[in-house]
Amino acid sequence: DAKTTQPNSMESNEEEPVHLPCNHSTISGTDYIHWYRQLPSQGPEYVIHGLTSNVNNRMASLAIAEDRKSSTLILHRATLRDAAVYYCILRDRGYGGSQGNLIFGKGTKLSVKP
Amino acid sequence: GAVVSQHPSRVICKSGTSVKIECRSLDFQATTMFWYRQFPKQSLMLMATSNEGSKATYEQGVEKDKFLINHASLTLSTLTVTSAHPEDSSFYICSAREDNPGAAQETQYFGPGTRLLVL
């Protein structure tokens, strides 16, 4: 699986926007970009995913670079509840064998200050 | 969003005993389910992939005879840790991929996790 690179940690102030970067310079044409987050002592929670175009949902926005070698997860107004580890994961479109499995890296630990 | 449940949420057992963890997709069908393990301050590690009605596929280094996986229906998968030892103490998380053949990417949902402590 192609790997991603994320900063180990980031800090944000409550009610301010947060931009979480992810580099994936070896992404292939069939890889989707997925974001999950994990609150302490909980299972990961799906946030958003995309292929080429920017995506928006009720939780966040995903901005994908034109060359697809990087992406940014945008939380428009951070709340204390958004403090979590955010994982950027590449997932192949295929499902044969191990294709399509979600392989987690270390993620970015986001702290939100009141 | 879709919900995945796990039972129990916490379990303490004696060394040498077996522990079964259940994973259920509550409002969707999942042909494929996954089991992960997470040690403190580390990321999730994929242990195995299970497909309904067939044998599970284990990741390299994961003992299939120690971690028995059964995926008997489209909404239930179980992980049994056999002859558990203290080093098996960990946070076990299951995940289910929602069956949606028409979708470009089927979303994968995670359970809340089961914390296992082996004394």
Interface residues (C-beta under 8 A of the other chain):
Chain A: Y32 H34 Y36 Q38 S41 Q42 G43 P44 E45 Y46 H49 L51 Y87 R91 R93 Y95 S98 N101 L102 I103 F104 G105 K106 G107
Chain B: G1 V4 Q6 T32 F34 Y36 S43 L44 M45 L46 T49 T57 F91 I93 C94 S95 A104 Q105 T107 Q108 Y109 F110 G111 P112 G113 R115
